[in-house]
Amino acid sequence: MKYIIETFDLTKEFNGLVAVNSINLKVREGEIYGFLGPNGAGKTTTINMLCTLLKPTKGTALVNGYDILKEPSEVRKSIGIVPQESVLESELTAMENLKFHAELYKMPKKEIEERIDECLKLVGLEKRANDKVATFSGGMRRRLEIVRAFLHRPKIIIMDEPTVGLDPQTRRRIWEYILNLNKEESVTIFLTTHYMEEADFLCHRVGIIDFGKLLACDTPANLKDMLGKGDIIEVEVTEKRKFLKVIASMKPKVLEDGRIRIVGRGEETIPKIIKAAEKTNTKIIHLSVREPTLEDVFIHYTGRAIRESTEDIRSKVIIRRFIKG
């Protein structure tokens, strides 16, 4: 099987701080690969190295068969980028923005307008080609950013948090456009996200990253199955220490916020929980049952839910600078 992206102990340090820690990942040609983790986990720093915007402190990567250290120009020709922050020129029309991009990539002049029309139709923007980007909604701008990324027919599109800041309805539409792009253009998509539902809905495989380390990689279904067959049961009690001793055989996990998590069949496990509470004179404050999600997988590996923190500002500035030329 051909891997279109492959990293080898890819590492990046900033003044002694390890942002990316010896990552080894393999992305298959034609798949949508999701890089899932909280802000500050190392996602943007990783893609900046893959795009040749940052040099690794250690290790390297192959992108479309080209070494990011030895063949950076070939790597750049192979990729399209959808940055987290918009780099479109608001006072130019959609057509003018795209023509500018096409000229940067030295596309043949004869095919530029035909290719732009084709791409705008793919994301439903063909009727807004001659409108200024300043008149576009956030979702429309995002669609235009996506068009810009695949206009020059790259082998790989790298998307950094493609739906961040969008409302749920617009986010769902962008997902459909991404799926359609992957199918119609036969392009590999590598996207970063901290949205569990997004990774689950879009991705053929998901890599979970936190504090610069790749913790797991598999299909969303296999990652959830790894937790064990059954439901996710969460309980909050008053006498936690005594309660945990009684339910030790259920392999409980105590979360950051104090809740106790158990994986098991709800109809079998809940009666045992109630019985354990009665036995220890413990009051149940909260009890819930649901199907496993990727959030549960993340918690399994880290002991906490995805945190909200500040992304590495240097990474955002670097990728913006590259897109703007």
Secondary structure, DSSP 8 states (H G I E B T S, - for coil): --EEEEEEEEEEEETTEEEEEEE--EEETT-EEEEE--TTSSHHHHHHHHTTSS--SEEEEEETTEETTT-HHHHHHHEEEE-SS----TTSBHHHHHHHHHHHTT--HHHHHHHHHHHHHHTT-GGGTTSBGGG--HHHHHHHHHHHHHTT--SEEEEESTTTT--HHHHHHHHHHHHHHHHHS--EEEEEES-HHHHHHH-SEEEEEETTEEEEEE-HHHHHHTT-SSEEEEEEESSHHHHHHHTGGG--EE-TTS-EEEEE-HHHHHHHHHHHHHHTT--EEEEEEE---HHHHHHHHHSS--------HHHHHHHHHHHH-
